[in-house]
Amino acid sequence: MIASVLSFSLMPFLVTFFLSFKLAITFPPEMINLLLLFSIVSVIASLLAHSLYAKLSTTAWVIRLESHMESLV
């Protein structure tokens, strides 16, 4: 979860530096707001994905799919 949060939250920071270094330097409060926004969104998305996987991992069709995928190897 930490890796996904870091990678997703650093996207606007990296894109801004790739586009224009001067733009990134002249708008630091906006950059901080974007980093915080992306961090919060990525934490929520990671928690939702984990809770969805935890709920679906015990259902029968997921277990059958996992056993089918193991038989292919």
Rosetta blueprint (number, residue, H / E / L):
1 M L
2 I H
3 A H
4 S H
5 V H
6 L H
7 S H
8 F H
9 S H
10 L L
11 M H
12 P H
13 F H
14 L H
15 V H
16 T H
17 F H
18 F H
19 L H
20 S L
21 F H
22 K H
23 L H
24 A H
25 I H
26 T H
27 F L
28 P H
29 P H
30 E H
31 M H
32 I H
33 N H
34 L H
35 L H
36 L H
37 L H
38 F H
39 S H
40 I H
41 V H
42 S H
43 V H
44 I H
45 A H
46 S H
47 L H
48 L H
49 A H
50 H H
51 S H
52 L H
53 Y H
54 A H
55 K H
56 L H
57 S L
58 T L
59 T L
60 A H
61 W H
62 V H
63 I H
64 R H
65 L H
66 E H
67 S H
68 H H
69 M H
70 E H
71 S H
72 L H
73 V L
